[in-house]
């Protein structure tokens, strides 16, 4: 459930909002969360560290590596608050899926419009949501972390919201893009110390680049600290 975010050019001041986003049904969201917690607890034995770094209210960006189809679901289950992921707008063309995505608060993103996804993301964060972003833009094909795109730095720079670097370990082995069905495998989620955009000086372009680099480095640091050897 990821959507690639492209950074608009410096001369692009507009923010196009694409897709019909309605308020999430919190009752459905938390019912779904309980159901997924039971399922993932049994299949993946999911655990998490650093949950204290996610504020219980107010704007925040959760920036995580993307290894599996189930990453957004696992993060939603393990986060101490409701999270708002992003997904490609084409999924809303499938009525049952589109209804479910809107009901649990997913943001529809038009990947063909450079500013649309970023504009919706900034608006969501400024409204006080916990935005879930996968800065690589797509799921990994080999289990390694791909270079981060600048969209995450742009959202952070414009929204001024703290960014919680996050590393998910084991979801690639459990359910990679190459597998038709998931398999039992331990998955751990690690939330890191927030990165504050207010700590970064410079013009817009430099701030975006620095924030993107710091977020990427923080996720790699979490990987180096916590990743367990893979035994198949």
C-alpha positions in Angstrom: 0.0 0.0 0.0 2.5 2.5 -1.2 2.6 5.4 -3.6 5.6 7.1 -5.0 5.8 10.8 -4.2 7.5 13.1 -6.6 8.9 16.4 -5.4 7.4 19.3 -7.4 9.8 21.8 -9.0 10.8 24.9 -7.1 8.4 27.0 -9.3 5.4 24.8 -8.6 3.4 26.5 -5.8 0.1 24.7 -6.4 -1.0 21.7 -4.4 -3.5 19.6 -6.3 -5.7 17.5 -4.1 -6.7 14.4 -6.0 -9.2 11.7 -4.9 -12.1 11.9 -2.6 -10.9 11.6 1.0 -13.5 11.4 3.7 -13.0 11.1 7.4 -12.1 7.6 8.6 -14.6 5.5 10.5 -12.6 5.1 13.7 -14.9 2.2 14.8 -14.2 0.2 11.7 -10.5 1.1 11.9 -10.1 -0.2 15.5 -12.1 -3.3 14.8 -9.8 -4.0 11.8 -6.8 -3.3 14.0 -7.9 -5.8 16.7 -8.5 -8.4 14.0 -5.2 -7.8 12.3 -3.4 -7.9 15.7 -4.8 -11.4 16.4 -3.9 -12.6 12.9 -0.4 -11.1 12.8 0.3 -12.1 16.4 -0.3 -15.7 15.4 1.3 -15.8 12.0 4.3 -13.4 12.4 4.7 -13.1 16.2 5.0 -9.3 15.7 6.7 -7.2 18.3 7.8 -3.6 18.4 10.3 -1.3 20.2 10.4 2.4 20.6 6.7 3.0 20.6 7.3 5.8 23.1 8.7 7.9 20.2 5.3 8.3 18.5 3.4 11.2 20.1 -0.2 10.1 21.0 -1.6 13.2 19.4 -0.6 16.0 17.0 1.2 15.9 13.6 3.9 13.3 13.0 5.4 11.5 10.0 6.3 7.8 10.3 9.0 7.0 7.7 9.6 3.3 7.2 11.5 1.0 4.8 9.1 -1.0 2.6 9.7 -4.8 2.4 6.2 -6.3 2.1 2.5 -6.0 1.2 1.7 -6.2 4.9 4.0 -3.4 6.2 1.3 -0.8 6.4 -1.0 -3.2 8.2 1.6 -4.2 10.7 2.6 -0.6 11.4 -1.1 0.3 11.9 -1.4 -2.5 14.4 1.7 -1.7 16.4 1.5 2.1 16.4 0.0 3.5 19.7 -2.3 5.7 17.6 -4.3 5.7 14.3 -2.0 6.1 11.3 -2.8 7.4 7.8 -1.1 5.5 5.0 -1.1 6.5 1.3 -2.1 4.3 -1.7 -2.3 4.6 -5.4 -5.6 6.1 -6.6 -6.2 3.2 -9.0 -7.1 0.9 -6.1 -10.3 3.0 -5.5 -11.6 1.7 -8.9 -12.2 -1.6 -7.2 -15.4 -0.9 -5.2 -14.9 -3.2 -2.1 -11.2 -2.2 -1.8 -11.9 1.5 -2.4 -14.6 1.5 0.2 -12.4 -0.2 2.8 -9.4 2.1 2.1 -11.6 5.2 2.6 -13.2 3.7 5.7 -9.8 3.2 7.4 -8.5 6.6 6.4 -6.1 5.8 3.5 -5.1 8.8 1.3 -5.6 8.3 -2.4 -2.6 9.5 -4.5 -2.5 10.2 -8.2 1.0 9.1 -9.1 0.8 10.8 -12.4 0.5 14.3 -10.8 3.7 15.5 -9.2 2.1 17.7 -6.6 -1.0 15.9 -5.7 0.3 13.2 -3.3 2.6 15.7 -1.6 -0.1 18.3 -1.2 -2.5 15.7 0.3 0.3 14.5 2.6 1.2 17.9 3.9 -2.5 18.7 4.5 -3.0 15.5 6.4 0.0 16.1 8.6 -1.0 19.7 9.3 -4.4 18.5 10.3 -2.8 16.5 13.1 -2.6 13.1 11.6 0.1 10.5 11.9 1.1 10.1 8.3 2.8 6.8 7.2 5.3 7.2 4.4 7.5 4.6 2.6 10.3 6.9 1.2 11.6 4.2 -1.2 8.4 4.6 -3.2 7.8 0.8 -3.7 8.5 -2.5 -2.0 12.0 -3.8 -2.2 12.7 -6.6 -4.7 15.7 -8.0 -2.9 15.2 -7.3 0.8 17.6 -4.4 0.8 16.7 -0.8 1.5 16.5 1.3 -1.7 17.6 5.0 -1.8 15.0 7.3 -0.4 13.2 9.7 -2.6 13.0 13.4 -1.7 9.2 13.4 -1.1 9.6 12.5 2.5 12.0 15.4 3.1 9.6 17.8 1.2 6.6 16.7 3.3 8.6 17.2 6.5 10.0 20.5 5.4 6.6 21.9 4.5 4.7 20.5 7.4 7.4 21.0 10.1 6.2 17.8 11.7 8.6 15.5 13.6 9.6 12.4 11.6 9.9 9.0 13.3 12.4 6.8 11.4 11.1 3.2 11.4 12.7 -0.1 10.4 10.6 -3.2 9.8 12.5 -6.5 10.0 11.3 -9.9 8.8 8.3 -8.9 6.7 10.3 -9.5 3.5 10.9 -13.1 4.5 7.3 -13.4 5.6 5.6 -12.0 2.6 7.8 -10.4 -0.1 6.5 -9.2 -3.5 7.7 -12.6 -4.9 5.4 -14.7 -2.7 1.8 -15.6 -3.5 0.9 -16.3 0.1 2.5 -15.3 3.4 4.5 -17.7 5.5 5.1 -17.8 9.3 8.1 -15.7 10.2 8.9 -13.4 13.1 8.5 -9.7 12.3 9.8 -6.9 14.5 9.2 -3.2 14.1 11.6 -0.5 15.5 10.6 3.1 15.9 13.5 5.5 16.3 14.1 8.9 17.9 12.2 11.7 16.0 14.0 13.9 13.6 12.9 17.6 13.9 12.7 19.7 10.8 13.2 22.8 13.0 16.8 21.6 13.6 17.7 21.9 9.9 18.6 25.3 8.5 19.0 26.5 4.9 16.7 27.2 1.9 13.9 24.9 0.8 16.0 22.7 -1.5 18.8 22.2 0.9 16.4 21.5 3.8 14.6 18.9 1.8 17.9 17.2 0.8 19.3 17.3 4.4 16.0 16.0 5.9 15.8 13.2 3.4 19.4 12.2 4.0 19.0 12.3 7.8 15.8 10.2 7.7 17.5 7.6 5.4 20.5 7.4 7.6 18.4 7.0 10.7 16.5 4.0 9.2 19.8 2.4 8.2 21.1 2.9 11.8 18.0 1.1 13.1 18.7 -1.7 10.6 22.3 -2.0 11.7 21.3 -2.0 15.4 18.3 -4.4 15.3 18.3 -6.6 12.2 18.6 -10.2 13.0 20.5 -12.7 10.7 18.2 -14.3 8.2 18.1 -18.1 8.3 15.7 -18.6 5.4 
